[in-house]
Amino acid sequence: MPMKTTLALDVYGTLIDPLGIAAALQALIGERAAAFAQAWREKQLEYTFRRALMRDYRDFPTCTRQALEFVDARFGTALAADAIEALMRKYVELPAYPETRAALSALRREDRRCHAFSNGHPDDLGRLLEQAGLREMLDGVVSVHPLASYKPDPAVYRHFLESTGATAQCCWLVSGNSFDILGAHRAGWRTAWVRRDPTAVFDPWGSEPTLTVASLAELAEALRAWQREG
């Protein structure tokens, strides 16, 4: 029997909106909340890249907290210690994107294997996906944490295959993060880039996503169309 298509669905920036933290920031710093949230996310990712390259691993919550402390200092917002703690707690209560649940339902109806695949710590991912009402819609959750590294280290894509029993030929990486798309492409996977921002530019590295969709709501049909054409 042919192996089912396996979808490795990135969490932060694909299923879950990390910029949703702006709602909690609004009460603390007012109109600067959106800019602060964006800077926090960018610094968080930068720290994962650095630590993976340096082989100086700290878990995702540590990268998230250190990024928050950096941005607080850069913005001069002087958040109190209890505010820092409250924001960290909110990070495991981030909202799903509006279309996520319906999109997962559509993919499951087509009998595709759907696994979350994330830089996040396993404990945080469990709570995050549960509170967003997504955990029961997934076949599994794969964290990079056991490898003490981060995407797009090639080892984490091998880890996903080993964890799920999938093959690269049957696996799709679904992500709103272009660095993740490039990492999976390098590992021999097919990829679907979720380009929610129409002004977003894909990295000009000489390779393109297999599919590009404007939201997860388009993914099931895009995959069907790709299969028909293929």
Z-matrix of the N, CA and C atoms (Angstrom, degrees):
N
C 1 1.462
C 2 1.521 1 109.57
N 3 1.357 2 118.11 1 137.16
C 4 1.451 3 119.37 2 177.04
C 5 1.521 4 110.80 3 -66.63
N 6 1.318 5 116.09 4 145.74
C 7 1.460 6 120.41 5 179.67
C 8 1.525 7 109.99 6 -71.34
N 9 1.330 8 115.45 7 141.28
C 10 1.453 9 119.73 8 176.50
C 11 1.524 10 110.75 9 -64.51
N 12 1.340 11 115.14 10 151.37
C 13 1.455 12 119.45 11 171.28
C 14 1.526 13 109.15 12 -64.15
N 15 1.313 14 115.58 13 131.85
C 16 1.464 15 121.66 14 177.12
C 17 1.515 16 109.17 15 -109.85
N 18 1.314 17 116.49 16 127.27
C 19 1.458 18 122.09 17 177.59
C 20 1.520 19 109.17 18 -104.30
N 21 1.323 20 115.86 19 121.83
C 22 1.459 21 122.47 20 173.96
C 23 1.525 22 106.40 21 -97.05
N 24 1.311 23 115.97 22 102.48
C 25 1.462 24 122.00 23 -173.01
C 26 1.525 25 109.91 24 -96.40
N 27 1.313 26 115.56 25 111.92
C 28 1.455 27 120.26 26 175.03
C 29 1.529 28 109.17 27 -57.86
N 30 1.311 29 117.48 28 152.33
C 31 1.467 30 121.16 29 -175.91
C 32 1.524 31 111.55 30 -98.00
N 33 1.345 32 117.45 31 -69.01
C 34 1.469 33 120.60 32 -175.83
C 35 1.523 34 110.16 33 -74.01
N 36 1.311 35 116.36 34 114.05
C 37 1.463 36 120.70 35 -179.09
C 38 1.515 37 113.09 36 97.90
N 39 1.355 38 116.87 37 -0.76
C 40 1.463 39 120.36 38 179.90
C 41 1.526 40 110.48 39 -131.37
N 42 1.331 41 117.19 40 -61.79
C 43 1.465 42 120.72 41 173.79
C 44 1.527 43 111.16 42 -86.73
N 45 1.319 44 115.84 43 -39.94
C 46 1.468 45 123.56 44 -173.79
C 47 1.524 46 109.30 45 -116.21
N 48 1.332 47 116.11 46 140.43
C 49 1.467 48 121.94 47 -176.92
C 50 1.530 49 110.96 48 -92.20
N 51 1.335 50 118.64 49 104.24
C 52 1.469 51 119.33 50 -179.98
C 53 1.522 52 112.67 51 -67.49
N 54 1.327 53 117.32 52 -22.87
C 55 1.463 54 119.41 53 178.67
C 56 1.521 55 111.94 54 -79.15
N 57 1.341 56 115.89 55 -3.47
C 58 1.455 57 119.49 56 173.22
C 59 1.518 58 112.39 57 -64.50
N 60 1.333 59 117.55 58 -14.75
C 61 1.460 60 121.31 59 176.98
C 62 1.528 61 111.08 60 -64.79
N 63 1.319 62 117.75 61 -15.20
C 64 1.469 63 121.20 62 179.63
C 65 1.519 64 111.48 63 -59.92
N 66 1.329 65 117.93 64 -29.99
C 67 1.465 66 120.18 65 178.79
C 68 1.519 67 111.15 66 -62.34
N 69 1.336 68 117.08 67 -41.44
C 70 1.465 69 120.60 68 177.36
C 71 1.524 70 111.19 69 -71.46
N 72 1.319 71 116.85 70 -34.97
C 73 1.466 72 120.95 71 179.52
C 74 1.528 73 112.18 72 -68.72
N 75 1.324 74 115.77 73 -30.07
C 76 1.468 75 119.86 74 -176.02
C 77 1.523 76 111.42 75 -55.08
N 78 1.326 77 116.67 76 -42.40
C 79 1.462 78 120.12 77 -178.01
C 80 1.518 79 112.20 78 -69.04
N 81 1.343 80 116.98 79 -20.23
C 82 1.461 81 121.19 80 -176.19
C 83 1.519 82 113.03 81 -95.72
N 84 1.338 83 116.71 82 -39.13
C 85 1.467 84 118.91 83 -173.04
C 86 1.527 85 113.48 84 -130.60
N 87 1.326 86 117.29 85 5.90
C 88 1.460 87 120.31 86 172.60
C 89 1.510 88 114.07 87 68.96
N 90 1.333 89 116.12 88 -133.79
C 91 1.458 90 122.14 89 -169.21
C 92 1.529 91 113.78 90 -68.77
N 93 1.298 92 118.48 91 -10.95
C 94 1.461 93 121.35 92 178.13
C 95 1.531 94 112.35 93 -85.82
N 96 1.313 95 117.21 94 1.78
C 97 1.462 96 121.23 95 -172.55
C 98 1.517 97 112.85 96 -59.59
N 99 1.331 98 117.89 97 -45.66
C 100 1.471 99 120.21 98 -176.77
C 101 1.525 100 111.06 99 -64.36
N 102 1.330 101 116.66 100 -44.15
C 103 1.465 102 120.32 101 179.61
C 104 1.525 103 110.96 102 -65.55
N 105 1.323 104 116.65 103 -39.09
C 106 1.464 105 121.31 104 177.83
C 107 1.524 106 109.83 105 -62.97
N 108 1.337 107 117.31 106 -45.67
C 109 1.463 108 121.10 107 -179.32
C 110 1.524 109 111.44 108 -60.74
N 111 1.323 110 116.77 109 -41.01
C 112 1.465 111 120.81 110 179.30
C 113 1.529 112 110.91 111 -65.44
N 114 1.331 113 116.46 112 -44.36
C 115 1.463 114 120.43 113 179.52
C 116 1.530 115 110.81 114 -65.06
N 117 1.324 116 117.09 115 -38.28
C 118 1.463 117 121.75 116 178.25
C 119 1.527 118 110.25 117 -61.25
N 120 1.322 119 116.45 118 -46.83
C 121 1.461 120 120.26 119 179.77
C 122 1.535 121 111.15 120 -62.33
N 123 1.314 122 116.94 121 -43.97
C 124 1.468 123 120.03 122 -178.81
C 125 1.528 124 111.41 123 -64.03
N 126 1.331 125 116.77 124 -41.65
C 127 1.466 126 119.91 125 179.90
C 128 1.531 127 110.67 126 -69.82
N 129 1.315 128 118.12 127 -37.76
C 130 1.464 129 121.92 128 175.85
C 131 1.533 130 110.56 129 -56.00
N 132 1.333 131 117.08 130 -48.71
C 133 1.459 132 120.90 131 179.31
C 134 1.525 133 111.17 132 -64.93
N 135 1.322 134 116.06 133 -41.15
C 136 1.466 135 119.30 134 178.40
C 137 1.524 136 110.49 135 -57.76
N 138 1.324 137 116.99 136 -42.66
C 139 1.456 138 119.66 137 -179.41
C 140 1.524 139 111.74 138 -65.75
N 141 1.331 140 118.54 139 -36.29
C 142 1.470 141 119.21 140 176.34
C 143 1.520 142 110.62 141 -65.62
N 144 1.337 143 117.23 142 -40.44
C 145 1.469 144 120.05 143 178.57
C 146 1.526 145 110.35 144 -61.50
N 147 1.328 146 115.64 145 -47.76
C 148 1.460 147 119.93 146 -178.21
C 149 1.528 148 111.51 147 -60.58
N 150 1.318 149 115.48 148 -47.33
C 151 1.459 150 119.28 149 -175.49
C 152 1.524 151 111.62 150 -66.89
N 153 1.332 152 117.28 151 -37.01
C 154 1.458 153 119.46 152 176.87
C 155 1.524 154 110.41 153 -64.38
N 156 1.316 155 116.93 154 -43.03
C 157 1.459 156 121.10 155 -178.51
C 158 1.531 157 111.40 156 -67.64
N 159 1.326 158 115.88 157 -39.37
C 160 1.462 159 121.10 158 -178.29
C 161 1.529 160 113.11 159 -80.64
N 162 1.357 161 116.94 160 -9.17
C 163 1.460 162 121.40 161 -172.81
C 164 1.527 163 110.33 162 55.36
N 165 1.324 164 114.26 163 44.22
C 166 1.466 165 122.37 164 179.52
C 167 1.525 166 107.57 165 -124.61
N 168 1.323 167 115.88 166 66.35
C 169 1.456 168 121.56 167 -169.85
C 170 1.521 169 112.69 168 -68.34
N 171 1.319 170 114.95 169 134.71
C 172 1.455 171 123.90 170 162.23
C 173 1.513 172 105.64 171 -131.85
N 174 1.311 173 117.91 172 147.34
C 175 1.460 174 119.13 173 -173.01
C 176 1.526 175 111.39 174 -68.24
N 177 1.318 176 115.03 175 168.63
C 178 1.468 177 121.15 176 -173.12
C 179 1.529 178 112.51 177 -61.29
N 180 1.335 179 119.75 178 -41.20
C 181 1.464 180 117.69 179 176.16
C 182 1.529 181 112.95 180 -59.62
N 183 1.335 182 117.11 181 -35.01
C 184 1.465 183 119.35 182 177.66
C 185 1.520 184 110.62 183 -66.50
N 186 1.325 185 117.49 184 -44.66
C 187 1.469 186 120.50 185 176.64
C 188 1.521 187 110.67 186 -60.06
N 189 1.324 188 116.43 187 -39.85
C 190 1.463 189 121.29 188 -179.62
C 191 1.523 190 110.70 189 -65.05
N 192 1.341 191 116.94 190 -45.64
C 193 1.461 192 120.57 191 179.98
C 194 1.530 193 111.44 192 -65.64
N 195 1.324 194 117.64 193 -44.30
C 196 1.464 195 119.78 194 -179.82
C 197 1.520 196 111.16 195 -64.58
N 198 1.322 197 116.85 196 -35.75
C 199 1.469 198 120.10 197 176.26
C 200 1.524 199 110.49 198 -65.88
N 201 1.328 200 117.14 199 -40.18
C 202 1.463 201 121.12 200 177.60
C 203 1.525 202 110.48 201 -62.06
N 204 1.317 203 117.06 202 -44.53
C 205 1.459 204 120.36 203 179.88
C 206 1.524 205 111.08 204 -64.12
N 207 1.334 206 117.27 205 -38.70
C 208 1.462 207 120.63 206 178.15
C 209 1.523 208 110.95 207 -63.23
N 210 1.336 209 116.19 208 -48.24
C 211 1.468 210 119.58 209 -176.35
C 212 1.528 211 110.70 210 -68.35
N 213 1.316 212 117.01 211 -35.70
C 214 1.459 213 120.13 212 175.04
C 215 1.528 214 110.31 213 -58.28
N 216 1.334 215 116.32 214 -44.25
C 217 1.471 216 119.88 215 178.71
C 218 1.526 217 110.80 216 -66.95
N 219 1.325 218 117.02 217 -41.99
C 220 1.461 219 119.81 218 -177.60
C 221 1.520 220 111.67 219 -66.30
N 222 1.322 221 117.19 220 -39.53
C 223 1.465 222 121.38 221 -179.85
C 224 1.526 223 112.10 222 -80.57
N 225 1.336 224 116.55 223 -12.64
C 226 1.458 225 119.70 224 -178.57
C 227 1.515 226 113.22 225 67.24
N 228 1.344 227 117.25 226 30.75
C 229 1.456 228 120.64 227 -175.58
C 230 1.536 229 113.46 228 -86.80
N 231 1.319 230 117.48 229 -13.84
C 232 1.471 231 122.36 230 173.41
C 233 1.529 232 112.63 231 48.15
N 234 1.321 233 116.23 232 52.23
C 235 1.458 234 120.23 233 179.41
C 236 1.533 235 110.26 234 -64.98
N 237 1.302 236 115.69 235 138.48
C 238 1.462 237 121.03 236 178.08
C 239 1.527 238 109.80 237 -70.91
N 240 1.321 239 116.30 238 159.96
C 241 1.460 240 121.16 239 -178.14
C 242 1.521 241 111.58 240 -58.99
N 243 1.339 242 117.22 241 -39.19
C 244 1.462 243 118.69 242 -179.78
C 245 1.527 244 111.36 243 -70.29
N 246 1.331 245 117.77 244 -28.47
C 247 1.460 246 120.65 245 175.65
C 248 1.529 247 110.77 246 -69.56
N 249 1.329 248 115.95 247 -39.66
C 250 1.471 249 120.43 248 175.74
C 251 1.529 250 109.81 249 -59.05
N 252 1.319 251 116.28 250 -46.48
C 253 1.463 252 120.51 251 -178.90
C 254 1.530 253 110.92 252 -63.82
N 255 1.321 254 116.34 253 -40.39
C 256 1.466 255 120.12 254 180.00
C 257 1.524 256 110.94 255 -64.67
N 258 1.324 257 117.11 256 -39.69
C 259 1.466 258 120.50 257 178.53
C 260 1.523 259 111.18 258 -66.65
N 261 1.326 260 117.03 259 -38.45
C 262 1.452 261 119.45 260 177.30
C 263 1.529 262 111.16 261 -64.46
N 264 1.319 263 117.08 262 -37.77
C 265 1.470 264 119.39 263 176.42
C 266 1.525 265 110.50 264 -65.73
N 267 1.318 266 116.48 265 -38.22
C 268 1.464 267 120.51 266 179.52
C 269 1.525 268 111.71 267 -64.96
N 270 1.330 269 116.21 268 -22.52
C 271 1.465 270 119.09 269 -177.26
C 272 1.526 271 112.17 270 -68.69
N 273 1.319 272 118.28 271 -17.56
C 274 1.464 273 119.78 272 173.54
C 275 1.525 274 110.85 273 -99.97
N 276 1.340 275 116.05 274 13.99
C 277 1.459 276 121.93 275 175.04
C 278 1.525 277 111.31 276 -125.24
N 279 1.326 278 115.93 277 21.51
C 280 1.459 279 119.93 278 -179.32
C 281 1.523 280 110.90 279 -62.80
N 282 1.335 281 117.30 280 150.21
C 283 1.467 282 119.40 281 -178.31
C 284 1.525 283 112.74 282 -81.20
N 285 1.320 284 115.13 283 149.92
C 286 1.458 285 120.00 284 168.49
C 287 1.525 286 108.59 285 -73.04
N 288 1.316 287 116.32 286 154.02
C 289 1.463 288 118.98 287 170.99
C 290 1.523 289 108.67 288 -62.66
N 291 1.326 290 117.82 289 150.14
C 292 1.474 291 120.16 290 -172.14
C 293 1.528 292 114.96 291 -55.85
N 294 1.327 293 117.19 292 -33.11
C 295 1.459 294 120.02 293 -174.90
C 296 1.530 295 113.67 294 -91.82
N 297 1.330 296 118.14 295 -1.00
C 298 1.464 297 120.27 296 -169.09
C 299 1.526 298 113.09 297 -60.44
N 300 1.325 299 117.71 298 -50.15
C 301 1.467 300 119.78 299 -175.73
C 302 1.527 301 111.56 300 -61.95
N 303 1.316 302 116.90 301 -46.51
C 304 1.470 303 119.83 302 -179.43
C 305 1.524 304 110.65 303 -63.83
N 306 1.324 305 116.82 304 -37.71
C 307 1.463 306 120.39 305 -179.85
C 308 1.523 307 110.96 306 -66.07
N 309 1.327 308 117.58 307 -43.00
C 310 1.455 309 120.55 308 177.53
C 311 1.528 310 111.10 309 -63.40
N 312 1.320 311 116.60 310 -39.05
C 313 1.458 312 119.74 311 177.54
C 314 1.522 313 111.15 312 -60.73
N 315 1.338 314 116.09 313 -43.13
C 316 1.464 315 119.98 314 179.78
C 317 1.519 316 111.35 315 -63.78
N 318 1.313 317 116.93 316 -40.12
C 319 1.464 318 120.67 317 179.43
C 320 1.525 319 111.08 318 -67.87
N 321 1.315 320 117.27 319 -39.67
C 322 1.466 321 120.16 320 179.57
C 323 1.524 322 111.10 321 -67.55
N 324 1.319 323 117.76 322 -34.86
C 325 1.465 324 119.90 323 178.11
C 326 1.524 325 111.69 324 -62.15
N 327 1.321 326 116.32 325 -26.05
C 328 1.458 327 120.87 326 179.07
C 329 1.527 328 111.83 327 -90.42
N 330 1.323 329 116.11 328 9.66
C 331 1.465 330 122.53 329 174.06
C 332 1.523 331 112.30 330 63.47
N 333 1.322 332 116.48 331 38.72
C 334 1.461 333 120.90 332 174.07
C 335 1.529 334 108.55 333 -95.43
N 336 1.302 335 116.34 334 143.32
C 337 1.467 336 120.78 335 175.97
C 338 1.527 337 107.99 336 -78.14
N 339 1.311 338 116.56 337 126.70
C 340 1.463 339 121.44 338 -176.28
C 341 1.529 340 109.56 339 -121.20
N 342 1.328 341 115.07 340 114.72
C 343 1.475 342 121.03 341 178.96
C 344 1.523 343 109.13 342 -121.75
N 345 1.322 344 116.40 343 135.73
C 346 1.457 345 119.62 344 168.07
C 347 1.533 346 107.89 345 -72.75
N 348 1.333 347 115.76 346 143.95
C 349 1.475 348 121.40 347 -177.44
C 350 1.515 349 107.17 348 -142.43
N 351 1.329 350 116.40 349 113.27
C 352 1.462 351 117.93 350 -165.02
C 353 1.518 352 114.01 351 -146.55
N 354 1.333 353 114.67 352 155.26
C 355 1.457 354 122.95 353 167.65
C 356 1.526 355 112.14 354 -69.79
N 357 1.326 356 117.11 355 -17.08
C 358 1.453 357 120.64 356 -172.80
C 359 1.515 358 113.78 357 -64.58
N 360 1.327 359 115.48 358 157.87
C 361 1.465 360 121.63 359 176.18
C 362 1.524 361 108.66 360 -70.52
N 363 1.331 362 118.67 361 141.01
C 364 1.469 363 120.03 362 -177.50
C 365 1.525 364 114.36 363 -53.94
N 366 1.340 365 117.97 364 -41.12
C 367 1.463 366 120.10 365 -179.12
C 368 1.525 367 111.00 366 -63.77
N 369 1.324 368 116.30 367 -44.31
C 370 1.460 369 120.65 368 179.93
C 371 1.521 370 111.20 369 -65.90
N 372 1.322 371 115.94 370 -41.10
C 373 1.466 372 119.08 371 -179.45
C 374 1.518 373 111.13 372 -61.86
N 375 1.330 374 116.74 373 -41.74
C 376 1.455 375 119.58 374 178.53
C 377 1.513 376 112.18 375 -58.48
N 378 1.344 377 116.31 376 -47.88
C 379 1.466 378 119.97 377 -179.86
C 380 1.518 379 111.57 378 -67.43
N 381 1.328 380 116.47 379 -41.65
C 382 1.455 381 121.30 380 -177.26
C 383 1.530 382 111.50 381 -62.22
N 384 1.330 383 116.15 382 -48.46
C 385 1.462 384 120.06 383 -177.55
C 386 1.523 385 111.49 384 -71.53
N 387 1.323 386 116.77 385 -32.83
C 388 1.468 387 120.23 386 178.15
C 389 1.525 388 110.58 387 -66.00
N 390 1.342 389 117.08 388 -48.37
C 391 1.462 390 118.82 389 -176.68
C 392 1.519 391 112.20 390 -68.50
N 393 1.334 392 117.03 391 -24.21
C 394 1.467 393 121.14 392 177.56
C 395 1.530 394 111.99 393 -84.87
N 396 1.339 395 116.72 394 -3.48
C 397 1.453 396 120.64 395 179.07
C 398 1.514 397 114.11 396 74.46
N 399 1.330 398 116.82 397 26.68
C 400 1.461 399 121.07 398 -175.95
C 401 1.518 400 113.74 399 -108.37
N 402 1.330 401 117.80 400 -21.90
C 403 1.463 402 119.22 401 -170.20
C 404 1.518 403 112.61 402 -58.47
N 405 1.339 404 116.88 403 -41.95
C 406 1.463 405 119.52 404 -176.61
C 407 1.530 406 112.81 405 -71.50
N 408 1.342 407 116.31 406 -9.86
C 409 1.456 408 120.61 407 -179.64
C 410 1.524 409 112.08 408 -94.16
N 411 1.316 410 116.47 409 0.90
C 412 1.464 411 121.55 410 -176.21
C 413 1.519 412 110.71 411 -113.04
N 414 1.325 413 115.61 412 146.37
C 415 1.458 414 120.65 413 176.42
C 416 1.521 415 112.09 414 -76.80
N 417 1.307 416 117.48 415 -20.81
C 418 1.449 417 120.85 416 -179.72
C 419 1.514 418 110.81 417 -179.63
N 420 1.321 419 115.30 418 170.94
C 421 1.464 420 122.61 419 178.78
C 422 1.518 421 107.26 420 -130.84
N 423 1.323 422 116.60 421 124.69
C 424 1.460 423 122.10 422 -179.78
C 425 1.525 424 108.46 423 -117.28
N 426 1.319 425 115.91 424 120.61
C 427 1.462 426 122.08 425 176.38
C 428 1.526 427 109.69 426 -105.14
N 429 1.311 428 115.86 427 149.73
C 430 1.468 429 120.54 428 175.80
C 431 1.531 430 111.35 429 -77.54
N 432 1.318 431 117.94 430 -9.99
C 433 1.468 432 122.33 431 -171.29
C 434 1.534 433 113.96 432 -51.82
N 435 1.342 434 120.18 433 -41.73
C 436 1.473 435 118.26 434 -179.20
C 437 1.522 436 114.16 435 -60.23
N 438 1.328 437 117.54 436 -21.45
C 439 1.459 438 120.40 437 -179.93
C 440 1.520 439 113.25 438 -88.65
N 441 1.337 440 117.17 439 -10.19
C 442 1.468 441 121.16 440 -176.14
C 443 1.523 442 110.78 441 55.23
N 444 1.315 443 115.92 442 44.84
C 445 1.460 444 122.05 443 176.25
C 446 1.521 445 107.78 444 -151.98
N 447 1.321 446 116.32 445 -176.88
C 448 1.460 447 121.46 446 -175.76
C 449 1.520 448 110.89 447 -138.57
N 450 1.324 449 115.79 448 158.08
C 451 1.452 450 120.88 449 168.40
C 452 1.532 451 108.63 450 -57.55
N 453 1.322 452 118.29 451 142.46
C 454 1.463 453 129.98 452 5.48
C 455 1.532 454 114.15 453 -100.23
N 456 1.325 455 118.80 454 35.37
C 457 1.457 456 121.36 455 173.07
C 458 1.535 457 108.56 456 -54.25
N 459 1.340 458 119.32 457 126.90
C 460 1.472 459 120.46 458 -179.14
C 461 1.521 460 113.11 459 -54.25
N 462 1.328 461 117.44 460 -29.64
C 463 1.463 462 120.07 461 -177.70
C 464 1.521 463 112.36 462 -61.97
N 465 1.335 464 117.92 463 -30.68
C 466 1.467 465 118.24 464 -176.02
C 467 1.526 466 111.06 465 -72.86
N 468 1.322 467 117.68 466 -28.81
C 469 1.467 468 120.15 467 178.03
C 470 1.532 469 109.85 468 -73.41
N 471 1.325 470 116.86 469 -36.16
C 472 1.464 471 119.47 470 173.07
C 473 1.530 472 110.38 471 -64.47
N 474 1.322 473 115.98 472 -39.55
C 475 1.458 474 121.34 473 178.31
C 476 1.527 475 110.89 474 -58.70
N 477 1.309 476 117.20 475 -41.75
C 478 1.466 477 119.83 476 178.66
C 479 1.523 478 110.69 477 -60.96
N 480 1.324 479 116.99 478 -46.48
C 481 1.463 480 120.49 479 -179.07
C 482 1.528 481 110.81 480 -61.56
N 483 1.322 482 116.11 481 -43.32
C 484 1.464 483 119.92 482 179.92
C 485 1.528 484 111.26 483 -65.49
N 486 1.326 485 116.50 484 -35.74
C 487 1.462 486 120.99 485 -177.15
C 488 1.524 487 112.58 486 -72.82
N 489 1.325 488 116.71 487 -30.00
C 490 1.466 489 120.92 488 -173.55
C 491 1.527 490 113.21 489 -107.71
N 492 1.330 491 117.37 490 -12.22
C 493 1.457 492 120.12 491 -175.49
C 494 1.506 493 113.61 492 74.93
N 495 1.314 494 117.66 493 12.72
C 496 1.469 495 121.93 494 178.94
C 497 1.527 496 109.82 495 -81.56
N 498 1.316 497 115.31 496 165.36
C 499 1.462 498 121.31 497 172.34
C 500 1.518 499 108.40 498 -112.88
N 501 1.311 500 116.37 499 154.39
C 502 1.461 501 120.52 500 179.69
C 503 1.522 502 111.25 501 -57.86
N 504 1.325 503 117.50 502 -34.76
C 505 1.457 504 121.98 503 -177.27
C 506 1.529 505 112.12 504 -67.57
N 507 1.333 506 117.62 505 -25.11
C 508 1.465 507 121.85 506 -177.88
C 509 1.526 508 112.43 507 -105.33
N 510 1.320 509 116.85 508 4.83
C 511 1.460 510 120.75 509 -171.93
C 512 1.521 511 111.87 510 -107.57
N 513 1.336 512 114.54 511 137.08
C 514 1.468 513 122.29 512 174.22
C 515 1.530 514 108.50 513 -118.51
N 516 1.316 515 115.57 514 133.15
C 517 1.457 516 120.91 515 169.90
C 518 1.521 517 106.92 516 -94.48
N 519 1.324 518 116.10 517 124.63
C 520 1.466 519 122.70 518 178.27
C 521 1.514 520 107.45 519 -112.54
N 522 1.323 521 117.12 520 117.53
C 523 1.463 522 119.51 521 -173.67
C 524 1.520 523 111.58 522 -154.56
N 525 1.315 524 114.68 523 147.16
C 526 1.449 525 120.95 524 170.68
C 527 1.513 526 112.76 525 -88.74
N 528 1.350 527 116.40 526 -0.89
C 529 1.466 528 121.99 527 -176.73
C 530 1.523 529 110.03 528 -106.18
N 531 1.314 530 116.39 529 118.05
C 532 1.469 531 119.13 530 -174.22
C 533 1.528 532 112.37 531 -64.91
N 534 1.339 533 118.68 532 -31.70
C 535 1.466 534 119.51 533 179.12
C 536 1.526 535 110.59 534 -63.38
N 537 1.320 536 116.86 535 -33.89
C 538 1.460 537 122.48 536 178.92
C 539 1.534 538 109.75 537 -70.14
N 540 1.313 539 116.25 538 -41.99
C 541 1.470 540 120.94 539 176.88
C 542 1.527 541 110.01 540 -58.98
N 543 1.322 542 117.01 541 -45.60
C 544 1.465 543 120.55 542 -179.63
C 545 1.523 544 111.03 543 -64.77
N 546 1.334 545 116.94 544 -39.34
C 547 1.456 546 119.98 545 179.11
C 548 1.513 547 112.05 546 -63.29
N 549 1.331 548 117.01 547 -43.29
C 550 1.459 549 120.47 548 179.60
C 551 1.524 550 111.64 549 -68.98
N 552 1.325 551 116.45 550 -37.80
C 553 1.476 552 119.95 551 176.91
C 554 1.529 553 109.98 552 -60.42
N 555 1.323 554 115.79 553 -42.45
C 556 1.468 555 120.31 554 179.55
C 557 1.526 556 110.66 555 -63.66
N 558 1.329 557 116.46 556 -28.58
C 559 1.466 558 121.30 557 179.73
C 560 1.525 559 112.27 558 -83.85
N 561 1.327 560 117.84 559 -0.57
C 562 1.455 561 121.29 560 177.05
C 563 1.515 562 115.32 561 92.06
N 564 1.347 563 117.05 562 13.17
C 565 1.459 564 121.04 563 179.16
C 566 1.519 565 110.86 564 -89.47
N 567 1.326 566 115.84 565 161.04
C 568 1.460 567 121.01 566 164.53
C 569 1.527 568 107.48 567 -83.65
N 570 1.313 569 115.85 568 157.05
C 571 1.463 570 118.90 569 -172.41
C 572 1.523 571 111.59 570 -139.86
N 573 1.331 572 114.65 571 148.12
C 574 1.465 573 121.69 572 174.14
C 575 1.525 574 107.76 573 -128.68
N 576 1.314 575 115.40 574 115.05
C 577 1.472 576 121.50 575 -179.89
C 578 1.521 577 109.14 576 -90.46
N 579 1.322 578 116.88 577 124.63
C 580 1.461 579 122.06 578 177.09
C 581 1.529 580 107.41 579 -92.52
N 582 1.317 581 115.43 580 100.22
C 583 1.468 582 121.71 581 -174.00
C 584 1.531 583 109.47 582 -99.05
N 585 1.326 584 115.90 583 76.56
C 586 1.463 585 119.80 584 -176.97
C 587 1.524 586 112.52 585 -66.21
N 588 1.298 587 116.68 586 -33.29
C 589 1.465 588 121.46 587 179.14
C 590 1.530 589 108.11 588 -92.80
N 591 1.332 590 118.82 589 113.21
C 592 1.466 591 120.26 590 -177.37
C 593 1.521 592 113.62 591 -64.78
N 594 1.336 593 117.57 592 -13.77
C 595 1.468 594 119.77 593 177.72
C 596 1.530 595 111.99 594 -91.82
N 597 1.335 596 117.94 595 -4.35
C 598 1.467 597 121.07 596 -178.42
C 599 1.527 598 109.87 597 -64.78
N 600 1.323 599 115.56 598 139.89
C 601 1.465 600 122.45 599 -179.29
C 602 1.519 601 108.60 600 -112.92
N 603 1.324 602 116.33 601 129.62
C 604 1.457 603 120.02 602 177.62
C 605 1.523 604 109.40 603 -77.34
N 606 1.310 605 116.11 604 144.99
C 607 1.460 606 120.75 605 -177.86
C 608 1.532 607 110.89 606 -58.76
N 609 1.330 608 117.49 607 130.27
C 610 1.479 609 120.81 608 -176.61
C 611 1.529 610 111.98 609 -83.16
N 612 1.322 611 115.84 610 68.27
C 613 1.460 612 121.57 611 -175.31
C 614 1.521 613 112.38 612 -102.69
N 615 1.317 614 117.04 613 7.00
C 616 1.454 615 119.71 614 178.14
C 617 1.510 616 114.43 615 88.37
N 618 1.322 617 117.96 616 6.14
C 619 1.461 618 121.30 617 173.52
C 620 1.520 619 107.82 618 -134.81
N 621 1.321 620 115.80 619 149.45
C 622 1.456 621 121.57 620 -177.48
C 623 1.525 622 109.67 621 -123.00
N 624 1.329 623 117.86 622 156.29
C 625 1.465 624 120.01 623 174.10
C 626 1.532 625 110.49 624 -60.09
N 627 1.308 626 116.18 625 149.93
C 628 1.460 627 119.65 626 174.39
C 629 1.519 628 110.23 627 -61.92
N 630 1.328 629 116.24 628 -42.10
C 631 1.461 630 123.10 629 177.20
C 632 1.525 631 109.25 630 -134.14
N 633 1.318 632 116.14 631 150.71
C 634 1.459 633 121.49 632 171.10
C 635 1.519 634 107.69 633 -128.74
N 636 1.326 635 116.46 634 128.78
C 637 1.457 636 121.81 635 179.09
C 638 1.524 637 109.14 636 -126.92
N 639 1.326 638 116.08 637 154.29
C 640 1.461 639 120.44 638 -178.75
C 641 1.525 640 112.01 639 -82.33
N 642 1.321 641 117.12 640 -18.96
C 643 1.462 642 121.70 641 176.44
C 644 1.517 643 108.51 642 -163.30
N 645 1.324 644 116.47 643 169.16
C 646 1.462 645 120.16 644 177.45
C 647 1.523 646 111.67 645 -63.13
N 648 1.329 647 116.78 646 -23.39
C 649 1.456 648 120.09 647 -179.95
C 650 1.527 649 112.43 648 -61.22
N 651 1.324 650 117.42 649 -24.81
C 652 1.458 651 121.83 650 -178.77
C 653 1.531 652 113.05 651 -89.82
N 654 1.338 653 116.92 652 -7.71
C 655 1.459 654 119.13 653 -167.62
C 656 1.525 655 113.60 654 -67.30
N 657 1.322 656 118.19 655 -46.29
C 658 1.470 657 120.17 656 -176.97
C 659 1.520 658 111.10 657 -58.32
N 660 1.330 659 117.18 658 -46.98
C 661 1.471 660 120.03 659 179.82
C 662 1.522 661 111.19 660 -66.96
N 663 1.333 662 117.24 661 -38.62
C 664 1.464 663 119.85 662 179.19
C 665 1.528 664 111.45 663 -62.81
N 666 1.317 665 116.65 664 -39.46
C 667 1.462 666 120.13 665 177.65
C 668 1.527 667 111.12 666 -66.75
N 669 1.343 668 117.08 667 -40.82
C 670 1.469 669 120.22 668 177.36
C 671 1.530 670 110.29 669 -61.59
N 672 1.328 671 115.94 670 -44.39
C 673 1.467 672 119.67 671 -179.48
C 674 1.516 673 110.93 672 -63.65
N 675 1.317 674 116.90 673 -40.86
C 676 1.461 675 120.58 674 179.76
C 677 1.528 676 109.77 675 -62.40
N 678 1.337 677 116.93 676 -42.53
C 679 1.452 678 120.58 677 -179.87
C 680 1.537 679 111.88 678 -66.02
N 681 1.329 680 116.09 679 -38.29
C 682 1.472 681 118.88 680 178.29
C 683 1.517 682 110.82 681 -63.91
N 684 1.328 683 115.68 682 -42.30
C 685 1.453 684 120.52 683 -176.70
C 686 1.520 685 111.04 684 -74.09
N 687 1.355 686 115.99 685 -28.03
C 688 1.460 687 119.83 686 -177.93
C 689 1.500 688 113.08 687 -79.51
